[in-house]
Amino acid sequence: MIIGTAINKQFIGTPILENISFKLGNNKKIALVGKNGCGKSTLFKIIAGILPYDSGSVVATGDTLAYIPQEFEFPETSVSEYLYSCLENEWEFYKIDILKEQLSFNNYSDSQLISSLSEGQKMKLKLIEVMLTDPTVLLIDEPTNHLDIDGIMWFESYIKSINKSVLMISHDRQFLNNTVSEVWEIENRKLTVFVGDYDHYKEEKAKLKKDLDNRQKKYKKIYFDKLIGSIKSDLNESKTPTKITDKSIKVNDDINSIIKGIDGMLDK
């Protein structure tokens, strides 16, 4: 389990993340969502240990983590040379063959340069690299960006089949619906957890927004009711039955216009 507690992060004095807490583990498949610039990549890199945070803590208890970025960087070398360089011990080469089989990594030659591979093949190559470390938690940034339809379908099946915890950033709604059981949303520097797939998250968000709108309308009505009562009271006290001037009529008309305007706001 990777546990984050009360994490805060600023950039040049501007708060990005505030009091972020989470638990990542138990083989859950999770989506990290939010508007562009909200801090998704920042939190990703904090969890991965790439970026420092200002306060709080991130503790991994019995878990090892691997991070797959949105863009891959490979040396100008062949597939086989690269994979063998990823092994801690040369005699473990059999692990590469097992992973190739599991990931259906084929249609290439061992001497082929990595730069000539398709983006889908590069994704599989990167997965083989990180899986050689036998991580229990995967962080994957925009995994479907460079995959075709067949590649996305394969990756969906792969994510669902592995006994590992996965946290993903993705804008592919269908992909998330088919893979995740939890959604983490960053909004206004805070993290909120929604249990369920992406569609369920959107439904819950709509309900929360409606509830918030209704509460705001209720509080606005209470405030304006008091304001209208006060204005009417002042208006009644200012009326003089013996003398009505053009000026007093104009003031009364102005006040009535304000009241009508407030009533109109409450109806919206």
N, C-alpha and C positions, 0 to 999 in steps of 0.2 A: 504493500500500500504506500502510495506517495501522498503525503498530507501537507497541504499548504495552510498556514494560519496567519491571518491578519497582515497580508502582504500589501505593502504600499510602494509605489514607484512614481517618480517625477522625472521629467526631462526639462532641464533649464528652468526649474522652478514651477513648471506647469504639471499639476497632478494628472497622471494617466490611469493608475489603478489605486483604489482606496479600499483598505480593509478586506482584501480578497482571501477567502478561505475555501478549501475544497478537499475532497478525498477521491483519489484516482487509483482504482484497483478492482479486484474481484472479476477480472475478465470482462468488464463492461466496455461497450462500444459507445463512445460519446462524441457529440458534435459540439464544437466551440463556435458560436455565431455572434454576430453583432455588425453594426455599420462599419464601413471602411474608416480606419483611423481611430477606432474605439479602444484598441489595446490588445486585440487578439494575438497578434504576432509577438507583442511584448510579453504577454503571459506565457505563451508557448516557449519562448526563449528562456524565460525565468525558470520554468519547470525543467527545461532541458539542461539548465546549468550554464547556458551560453551568456546570459545577461544577468548582472547583479541587480538586487532589489534594495530599496532604502531601509525597510524595516519589515519585521515579520519573520517567518521561517518556512522552509520547504525541507521536509524530512522523508527520505525513502527507507522504509523498513522492510527488508527482505526482497526488494525489487530492483531490477536493473532496467535501464531506460535506453531507448534508441530513438534518434530524431532523423526524420526524412524531410528535408527542406523542399520548398516549391520548385526550385531550380537545382539541377544536379551539376556537380563539378567533378569531372573525371580527368585523369592524366591522359596524355596522348600515348596510349599503349593498347595492347591486345586484350581481348576478353579474358583469356586464360591467365595471362601474366598478372592482370589486375586481381582476379579472384584468388590466385595463389598467394599474392602479396597480403591478402586479408586474413590468411590463416595464422594463428599463433604458433602452430606446430605443423610442419610439412606432412607428417604422417596422417593428419586429419583431412586429407584431400577428399576422402569418401563423403564428407559432409557436403561438399560442393555438389557432387553428383546427386545426393538425396534432395537437396534444395532445388536443383535444376528440374528434377522430376516433379517435385511438389508444385513448383511455380510454372510448370510447362514452359520452361525457358529453352526454346529450340529455334530452328530456322536461322542458324548462324554458324560460323566456323570459329574454332578456338583461336585461330590466328587473326581473326577479323578485328579491325580497330574499333574501339568503343564509339568513336565519333561517327562511325558509319551506321550505328544501330538506330532503329526507330525509337521514338520517345517511349513507347510501350515497353520495348526491350530494355531500355535504360532504367525504367521504373523497376522491372524485375531484377535487373542486375543490382540496383541499389538495395532492393529487398534481400537479395542473397547476401550482400555485404553485411547488412545490419543483423540478419538472422544468424549469421555465423557467430555472433556474440551471444546468441541465445537470450535476448532481452525478454522481460516479462511485461514491459509497457512500451507501446509504440506511439510516437507523436508524428503525425503525418500532415503536412501542409499542402492543401489543394491537390490531392492525389489524382483527381480525374482530369486535370487541366490538359494533359498531353496524351490522353488515352482516347482511342476510337471506341465505338459502341461495343465491339467484342471485348476490348480491353477493360472497359468499365464493368461489363457483366462478369468477366473473370475476376476482377478485383473485388466486386461485391461478394461473390462466393468465397473468395479467399478470406476476407475480413470476417465474415460470419463463421468461418470454419476454424479459425485459429483460437487456441486457448491462451489468449493474451489480452491485456487491457489496451484499448486503442482510443486516443484522443485525436480528432481530426478537425481541421479547418476546411470547409468546403462550401461553395455556393450552389452545388448541384443538389437541388431539393429532392429529386427522385432517388438519387444515390443515398442521401442521408435517410430517407424514409425506409430504404431497403436494408440499412445496415445498423443504425443506432437505436439504443433504447433509452438514451438520456441526452438532453440538450442543455449546454451551459451558455447563457447569454451574458455578454458584457454590455451594459448600458449605463451611461452617466457614471463611469468609473467603477461600477459595482458589478458583482457576479451573482446571477440568479440561476438556480438549477430547476429544470423542468423534466419530470419523468415521463418518458414516452418518445415516440418518433417525432420527426420534424413537423408533420401536419398537426399532431396533438399540441406541440409547442405553440404553433401559430394560433390554434383555437384558444388555448389558455391565455395567450397574450391579448387576443381580442376581448376575452371576458374581463381580464384585468383592466384593460383600457376603458371598457364600458362602465365597469364599477367605479373607476376613478372619475370618469366624466360625470356620472350620476352624483357622486359625493361632492364634486366641485360645484355642480349645479345646485345641490341642496344647500351647501354652505353659502353660496353666492345669494341664494334666495333669502336665507335667514338674515344675512348682512343687509341686503337691499330692502327687505321688509322693514327692518329697523330704521334704515336711512329714510325710506319713504314716510314712515310714521313720524319721524323727527321733522321732516320738511313740512308735512301737513300740519303738524302741531304748531310749528313756527308761523305757517301761513295763517292759520286760524287766529292766533294771538295778534297778528299784525293787522287783521281786518278791522276797519272802523266803520260801523253802520251809518255814521253821520256824514262822512265825507269820502267820496271815492274819486281819486284823481286819475288822469291819464297815466301818470307814472306808476301808481299802485296797480292799475290794470295790466300794464306791461310786465311788472315784476311777477304778478300772479300768473300771467301767460307763460313767462319764462320758466317758472317753477313747475307748472303743469307739463310743459314740454319735457323738462328733465325727468319727471315722473313717468311719462309715457315712454321716454327713451329707455329708462331702467326696466320698465315692464317688458319692453321689446327684447332686451338682453336676456331676461329670464325665460322668455319663450323659446330662445334658440337652443 
